[in-house]
Amino acid sequence: MQLSANFIVSKEEINLLQNHSLFGFESADELFSYALNLLRTEIEERKKQQIIDSAALYAELYQEDEKANEWIDSSNQDWK
């Protein structure tokens, strides 16, 4: 799928796109696509890290929560 869109970019960004061949890209489109893929990867990795960090915080909260520990202990007794 191909999409055409208009963006407002800085002079530096325009220079980067115009000088795409200096960076080994055949076209500004190729450079732009590459940059978007890098951004997508970075965003996905950041999201994964946020989920990991959140899970660690929840685990810490549950570990320190006396009522949760009592409930877990009583639940474990039911299984024995």
C-alpha positions as CSV (number, residue, x, y, z in Angstrom):
1,M,0.0,0.0,0.0
2,Q,1.3,3.4,-0.8
3,L,0.2,6.6,0.9
4,S,0.9,10.2,0.0
5,A,0.9,12.7,2.8
6,N,2.0,16.2,3.5
7,F,4.2,17.0,6.5
8,I,5.7,20.1,8.0
9,V,9.5,19.5,8.5
10,S,12.4,21.5,9.5
11,K,15.2,22.7,7.2
12,E,17.5,20.1,8.7
13,E,15.0,17.3,8.0
14,I,14.6,18.6,4.4
15,N,18.4,18.6,4.0
16,L,18.5,15.0,5.3
17,L,15.9,13.9,2.8
18,Q,17.4,15.8,-0.1
19,N,20.9,14.3,0.7
20,H,19.6,10.8,1.0
21,S,22.3,9.4,-1.3
22,L,25.0,10.5,1.1
23,F,23.6,8.0,3.5
24,G,23.3,5.2,1.0
25,F,19.6,5.5,0.1
26,E,18.4,5.5,-3.5
27,S,15.5,8.0,-2.7
28,A,14.1,10.2,0.0
29,D,11.2,7.7,0.1
30,E,13.6,4.9,1.0
31,L,15.2,7.0,3.7
32,F,11.9,8.0,5.1
33,S,10.6,4.4,5.2
34,Y,13.8,3.3,6.9
35,A,13.4,6.0,9.5
36,L,9.8,5.1,10.2
37,N,10.7,1.4,10.6
38,L,13.4,2.4,13.1
39,L,10.9,4.5,15.0
40,R,8.3,1.7,15.0
41,T,10.9,-0.7,16.4
42,E,11.9,1.8,19.1
43,I,8.3,2.5,20.1
44,E,7.6,-1.3,20.3
45,E,10.7,-1.9,22.5
46,R,9.7,1.0,24.7
47,K,6.2,-0.4,25.1
48,K,7.6,-3.8,26.0
49,Q,9.9,-2.3,28.6
50,Q,7.0,-0.3,30.1
51,I,5.0,-3.5,30.4
52,I,7.9,-5.3,32.1
53,D,8.4,-2.3,34.4
54,S,4.7,-2.2,35.2
55,A,4.7,-6.0,36.0
56,A,7.7,-5.6,38.3
57,L,6.0,-2.8,40.2
58,Y,2.8,-4.8,40.5
59,A,4.8,-7.8,41.8
60,E,6.5,-5.6,44.3
61,L,3.2,-4.2,45.5
62,Y,1.6,-7.6,45.9
63,Q,4.6,-8.9,47.7
64,E,4.3,-6.0,50.2
65,D,0.5,-6.3,50.5
66,E,-0.3,-8.2,53.7
67,K,-3.9,-9.0,52.7
68,A,-2.8,-10.3,49.3
69,N,-0.2,-12.5,51.0
70,E,-2.8,-13.8,53.4
71,W,-5.2,-14.6,50.6
72,I,-2.4,-16.4,48.6
73,D,-1.3,-18.3,51.7
74,S,-4.9,-19.4,52.4
75,S,-5.4,-20.3,48.7
76,N,-2.2,-22.4,48.8
77,Q,-3.5,-24.2,51.9
78,D,-6.7,-25.2,50.0
79,W,-4.6,-26.9,47.3
80,K,-2.7,-29.1,49.8
